[in-house]
């Protein structure tokens, strides 16, 4: 049976309604009205200054999106954190909610600091924080659901001048100095409704409150058209595109690079937008089997055994997944496994340096 979350995701982005889609809309309409009312009331209370955002000492950069599922936030978080730490020479921390971790997320949990990375298993610390730790240099990585507490901890214990929030656009408790909104060029805002009827976590009008917008492009031929539409909707010229291209494939166990030549391969992932990942792979492999798990799925040995069996049954030479999934399954793969598990590493390419110039300017102005 198709995973429920995957099925609901299809309804959120379905262009032509089906009979089952209509039933879903009828069931989700009233809950969506309630969700919209609650979110709108919360935003109004903050706008009227009845509820107040907490200002912390570090400069706060938030990278978020309006929808559920993957828009490409995490690679952009890594790029911003590396820019702040290594080009602007600012002591920088990245703060993640750590969804799916086994920590007490009410406390501040250190994933990485100047002494190194303390975890190598994404099933313990969650996939996104570990992925950030592996793809940033000279940055502290923290997990805590309380962003204020984590930001204050980063300043007190590490002297951090800049903190980057991985997600958190909807979190109004901490005051953001600079908000980056990431929009998928193909998925955009889905059917335009808030949860659970649609994919939106915030009303679409909130897009105007972003300081900068990044339109993420994943093999979308109409990316420029999407960029123009979003620019008009947001009433801003502070917008750039970021394309994700295949950087390399490497063996999960020995990190050796794989040069694909159209071989048969199986594909699996537990990400927000799986179809885009599969589309990437078809440019390099003959994909003979796909397996999609729920976003943030906690893999176990039976999952790996299933993927191995299905790969062998379909004559696949490789089983390919994402970096986000790798951090949760690497320790489950035995050296004698009959299938080579390999990882796709994507490279982020920005259309211009506008985002980074805006961040640099914001940090300099805040210091004056």
C-alpha positions as CSV (number, residue, x, y, z in Angstrom):
1,X,0.0,0.0,0.0
2,X,1.3,3.4,-0.9
3,X,2.7,5.4,2.0
4,X,0.0,7.8,3.3
5,X,2.3,10.8,3.5
6,X,3.5,10.2,-0.1
7,X,-0.2,9.9,-1.2
8,X,-1.2,13.1,0.6
9,X,1.8,14.9,-1.0
10,X,0.5,13.9,-4.4
11,X,-2.9,15.4,-3.6
12,X,-1.2,18.6,-2.6
13,X,0.4,19.0,-6.0
14,X,-2.1,17.2,-8.2
15,X,-3.2,19.4,-11.2
16,X,-6.1,17.3,-12.3
17,X,-8.5,16.2,-9.5
18,X,-9.4,12.6,-9.3
19,X,-12.3,11.0,-7.4
20,X,-10.1,10.1,-4.5
21,X,-8.7,13.6,-4.6
22,X,-12.2,15.0,-4.2
23,X,-12.8,12.8,-1.2
24,X,-9.6,14.0,0.4
25,X,-10.5,17.7,-0.2
26,X,-13.9,17.2,1.4
27,X,-12.2,15.5,4.5
28,X,-9.5,18.1,4.8
29,X,-11.4,21.4,4.1
30,X,-12.6,22.1,7.7
31,X,-9.3,21.2,9.4
32,X,-7.6,23.6,6.9
33,X,-10.0,26.4,7.8
34,X,-9.2,25.9,11.4
35,X,-5.4,25.8,10.8
36,X,-5.6,28.9,8.6
37,X,-7.5,30.8,11.4
38,X,-5.0,29.8,14.1
39,X,-1.9,30.8,11.9
40,X,-3.5,34.1,10.9
41,X,-4.4,34.9,14.5
42,X,-0.9,34.2,15.6
43,X,0.6,36.4,12.9
44,X,-1.8,39.2,13.8
45,X,-0.8,39.1,17.5
46,X,2.8,39.4,16.5
47,X,2.0,42.2,14.0
48,X,0.1,44.1,16.8
49,X,3.1,43.5,19.1
50,X,0.9,41.7,21.6
51,X,3.2,38.7,21.2
52,X,6.9,39.7,20.9
53,X,9.8,38.1,19.1
54,X,12.9,37.6,21.2
55,X,16.0,39.5,20.1
56,X,19.3,37.6,20.6
57,X,22.9,38.8,20.4
58,X,24.0,36.9,17.3
59,X,22.9,38.0,13.8
60,X,20.1,35.6,12.9
61,X,19.7,34.3,9.4
62,X,16.6,32.1,8.8
63,X,16.4,29.8,5.8
64,X,12.8,28.4,5.4
65,X,10.0,27.7,3.0
66,X,6.2,28.1,3.1
67,X,5.5,24.4,2.2
68,X,6.1,21.0,3.6
69,X,8.6,18.8,1.9
70,X,11.9,19.4,0.3
71,X,12.6,22.7,-1.5
72,X,16.4,22.5,-1.2
73,X,16.8,24.4,2.1
74,X,19.5,22.3,3.7
75,X,22.2,22.7,0.9
76,X,21.5,26.5,0.9
77,X,21.9,26.5,4.7
78,X,25.3,24.9,4.2
79,X,26.3,27.5,1.6
80,X,25.3,30.4,3.8
81,X,27.0,29.0,6.9
82,X,30.2,28.3,5.0
83,X,30.1,31.8,3.5
84,X,29.6,33.4,6.9
85,X,32.3,31.3,8.6
86,X,35.0,31.1,5.9
87,X,34.6,34.2,3.7
88,X,33.3,36.7,6.3
89,X,35.3,35.1,9.1
90,X,32.4,35.2,11.5
91,X,32.0,32.7,14.3
92,X,28.9,30.8,13.0
93,X,26.5,28.3,14.3
94,X,23.7,26.4,12.5
95,X,20.6,25.5,14.5
96,X,18.3,22.7,13.5
97,X,15.0,21.5,15.0
98,X,16.4,18.0,14.7
99,X,13.1,16.4,13.6
100,X,13.4,12.7,14.1
101,X,16.3,12.7,16.5
102,X,16.5,10.6,19.6
103,X,17.6,13.6,21.7
104,X,15.7,15.5,24.3
105,X,15.1,18.4,21.9
106,X,14.1,20.7,24.7
107,X,17.9,20.8,25.5
108,X,20.7,22.1,23.4
109,X,22.5,19.2,21.8
110,X,25.9,19.8,20.2
111,X,26.4,17.9,16.9
112,X,29.6,19.5,15.9
113,X,32.0,22.2,17.2
114,X,35.7,23.0,16.8
115,X,36.7,19.7,18.3
116,X,34.9,17.7,15.6
117,X,31.6,15.9,14.9
118,X,30.2,13.9,17.8
119,X,27.8,11.7,15.9
120,X,28.0,9.6,12.8
121,X,24.5,8.1,12.8
122,X,21.6,10.1,11.4
123,X,19.1,7.9,13.2
124,X,20.4,9.3,16.5
125,X,20.9,13.0,15.8
126,X,18.5,13.2,12.8
127,X,19.4,13.3,9.1
128,X,19.5,17.1,8.4
129,X,21.8,18.1,11.3
130,X,24.4,15.4,10.5
131,X,24.2,16.3,6.8
132,X,24.9,20.0,7.7
133,X,27.8,18.9,10.0
134,X,29.4,16.9,7.1
135,X,29.0,19.8,4.6
136,X,30.1,22.8,6.7
137,X,33.6,23.9,7.8
138,X,34.5,25.9,10.9
139,X,30.8,25.9,12.0
140,X,29.1,24.8,15.2
141,X,26.0,22.7,14.6
142,X,23.3,22.5,17.3
143,X,20.0,20.7,17.7
144,X,17.2,22.2,19.8
145,X,13.5,23.0,19.2
146,X,13.9,26.2,21.2
147,X,15.8,28.5,18.8
148,X,16.2,31.3,21.3
149,X,17.9,29.0,23.8
150,X,20.1,27.5,21.1
151,X,21.2,30.9,19.8
152,X,22.0,32.2,23.3
153,X,23.9,29.0,24.0
154,X,25.9,29.4,20.7
155,X,26.8,33.0,21.7
156,X,27.7,32.2,25.4
157,X,29.7,29.0,24.8
158,X,31.3,29.6,21.3
159,X,31.1,33.4,20.9
160,X,29.0,33.0,17.8
161,X,28.3,36.2,16.0
162,X,26.0,34.6,13.4
163,X,23.5,31.8,13.7
164,X,21.7,30.2,10.7
165,X,18.4,28.6,11.3
166,X,17.7,25.5,9.2
167,X,13.9,26.0,8.7
168,X,12.0,28.2,11.1
169,X,10.2,30.8,8.9
170,X,7.0,29.9,10.8
171,X,8.7,30.2,14.2
172,X,8.0,33.7,15.4
173,X,9.5,33.3,18.9
174,X,13.0,34.4,17.8
175,X,13.6,37.6,15.9
176,X,15.2,37.1,12.5
177,X,17.6,39.7,11.2
178,X,17.5,38.2,7.7
179,X,15.0,35.7,6.3
180,X,15.6,33.7,3.2
181,X,12.6,31.9,1.7
182,X,13.2,29.0,-0.6
183,X,10.6,28.2,-3.3
184,X,10.7,25.1,-5.5
185,X,10.4,26.3,-9.1
186,X,8.3,23.3,-10.1
187,X,6.2,22.6,-7.1
188,X,5.9,26.3,-6.0
189,X,2.9,26.5,-3.6
190,X,1.0,23.4,-4.7
191,X,-2.7,23.8,-4.8
192,X,-2.5,27.0,-2.8
193,X,-4.1,25.8,0.4
194,X,-2.7,25.5,3.9
195,X,-2.4,22.2,5.7
196,X,-3.8,19.6,5.6
197,X,-5.7,20.4,2.4
198,X,-2.6,21.8,0.8
199,X,1.2,21.9,1.4
200,X,1.4,25.5,2.8
201,X,2.5,25.9,6.4
202,X,1.8,29.7,6.2
203,X,-0.6,31.7,4.1
204,X,1.0,32.6,0.7
205,X,0.9,36.3,1.5
206,X,3.7,35.8,4.0
207,X,6.1,35.6,1.0
208,X,6.2,39.4,1.1
209,X,7.9,39.3,4.5
210,X,11.0,37.5,3.3
211,X,14.2,39.6,2.9
212,X,15.4,37.4,0.0
213,X,13.9,34.7,-2.1
214,X,15.7,31.8,-3.7
215,X,13.9,29.8,-6.4
216,X,15.4,26.3,-6.3
217,X,15.6,24.6,-9.7
218,X,15.7,20.8,-9.9
219,X,15.7,19.9,-13.6
220,X,12.8,22.3,-14.3
221,X,12.8,23.7,-17.8
222,X,10.4,26.4,-16.8
223,X,12.5,27.7,-13.9
224,X,12.8,31.3,-15.3
225,X,9.0,31.5,-15.7
226,X,8.6,30.4,-12.1
227,X,11.1,33.0,-11.0
228,X,9.3,35.8,-12.7
229,X,5.9,34.7,-11.2
230,X,7.3,34.5,-7.7
231,X,9.1,37.9,-8.1
232,X,5.8,39.6,-9.0
233,X,3.9,37.8,-6.2
234,X,6.5,38.9,-3.6
235,X,6.8,42.4,-5.0
236,X,10.5,42.2,-4.8
237,X,13.6,42.2,-6.9
238,X,15.7,40.6,-4.2
239,X,15.4,37.2,-5.7
240,X,17.8,34.7,-7.3
241,X,17.7,31.1,-8.5
242,X,19.7,28.2,-7.3
243,X,20.0,25.1,-9.5
244,X,21.0,21.7,-8.2
245,X,23.1,19.6,-10.5
246,X,24.7,16.2,-10.2
247,X,28.1,16.7,-8.6
248,X,29.2,13.1,-8.3
249,X,28.3,9.6,-7.2
250,X,30.3,7.7,-4.6
251,X,30.4,4.3,-2.9
252,X,28.9,4.6,0.5
253,X,31.3,2.2,2.2
254,X,34.6,3.4,0.8
255,X,33.8,6.9,-0.6
256,X,35.3,6.0,-4.0
257,X,33.7,7.9,-6.9
258,X,31.4,6.0,-9.3
259,X,31.3,7.0,-13.0
260,X,27.8,5.9,-14.2
261,X,27.5,4.5,-17.7
262,X,23.8,3.7,-17.9
263,X,23.9,0.6,-15.7
264,X,20.8,-0.8,-14.1
265,X,20.2,0.6,-10.7
266,X,17.5,0.8,-8.0
267,X,16.6,4.0,-6.4
268,X,15.2,4.8,-2.9
269,X,14.9,7.8,-0.6
270,X,12.9,9.3,2.3
271,X,12.8,13.0,1.2
272,X,10.0,15.5,0.7
273,X,10.1,15.5,-3.1
274,X,11.2,12.0,-4.2
275,X,10.2,12.3,-7.9
276,X,12.8,15.0,-8.6
277,X,15.5,12.8,-7.2
278,X,14.5,9.9,-9.4
279,X,14.4,12.2,-12.4
280,X,18.1,13.1,-11.7
281,X,19.1,9.5,-11.6
282,X,17.5,8.7,-15.0
283,X,20.1,10.9,-16.6
284,X,22.8,8.5,-15.5
285,X,21.3,5.1,-14.8
286,X,18.6,2.7,-16.1
287,X,16.4,2.8,-13.1
288,X,14.6,-0.6,-12.7
289,X,13.1,-0.2,-9.2
290,X,12.0,2.7,-7.0
291,X,11.2,2.7,-3.3
292,X,9.9,5.8,-1.6
293,X,9.7,6.0,2.2
294,X,8.1,8.8,4.3
295,X,10.1,11.9,4.7
296,X,12.6,11.5,7.7
297,X,11.9,7.7,7.7
298,X,14.0,5.8,10.3
299,X,15.6,3.0,8.4
300,X,16.1,-0.4,9.8
301,X,17.9,-3.6,8.7
302,X,14.7,-5.0,7.1
303,X,14.5,-1.9,4.8
304,X,18.1,-2.5,3.6
305,X,17.4,-6.2,3.1
306,X,14.3,-5.4,1.1
307,X,16.2,-2.9,-1.1
308,X,19.0,-5.4,-1.7
309,X,16.5,-8.2,-2.6
310,X,14.5,-6.0,-5.0
311,X,17.7,-4.7,-6.6
312,X,19.0,-8.2,-7.2
313,X,15.6,-9.4,-8.5
314,X,15.6,-6.6,-11.1
315,X,19.3,-7.1,-12.1
316,X,20.5,-3.8,-10.6
317,X,24.2,-3.2,-10.1
318,X,23.7,-0.3,-7.7
319,X,21.2,1.0,-5.2
320,X,21.3,4.8,-5.2
321,X,20.1,7.2,-2.6
322,X,20.6,10.8,-1.3
323,X,23.1,12.2,1.1
324,X,20.2,12.9,3.5
325,X,19.4,9.2,3.5
326,X,23.0,8.0,3.6
327,X,23.6,9.4,7.1
328,X,20.8,7.1,8.4
329,X,21.7,3.8,6.6
330,X,25.5,3.8,6.3
331,X,25.9,1.8,9.5
332,X,23.3,-0.7,8.4
333,X,25.1,-1.7,5.2
334,X,27.3,-4.8,5.6
335,X,30.7,-4.9,3.8
336,X,29.7,-8.2,2.1
337,X,26.4,-6.8,0.7
338,X,25.7,-8.1,-2.8
339,X,24.7,-4.6,-4.0
340,X,26.8,-1.5,-4.1
341,X,25.0,1.3,-2.2
342,X,26.0,4.6,-3.7
343,X,25.1,8.2,-3.0
344,X,24.3,11.1,-5.2
345,X,26.0,14.4,-4.2
346,X,24.3,17.4,-5.6
347,X,26.0,20.7,-6.2
348,X,24.3,24.1,-5.6
349,X,24.8,26.7,-8.3
350,X,23.5,30.2,-7.7
351,X,22.5,32.4,-10.6
352,X,24.3,35.3,-9.0
353,X,25.9,36.4,-5.7
354,X,23.0,38.6,-4.7
355,X,22.0,36.6,-1.7
356,X,25.5,36.6,-0.3
357,X,26.0,40.3,-0.9
358,X,22.7,41.0,0.9
359,X,23.8,38.9,3.9
360,X,27.2,40.6,4.1
361,X,25.6,44.0,3.9
362,X,23.1,43.1,6.6
363,X,25.8,41.8,9.0
364,X,27.9,44.9,8.5
365,X,24.9,47.2,9.1
366,X,24.0,45.3,12.3
367,X,27.5,45.7,13.6
368,X,27.5,49.5,13.2
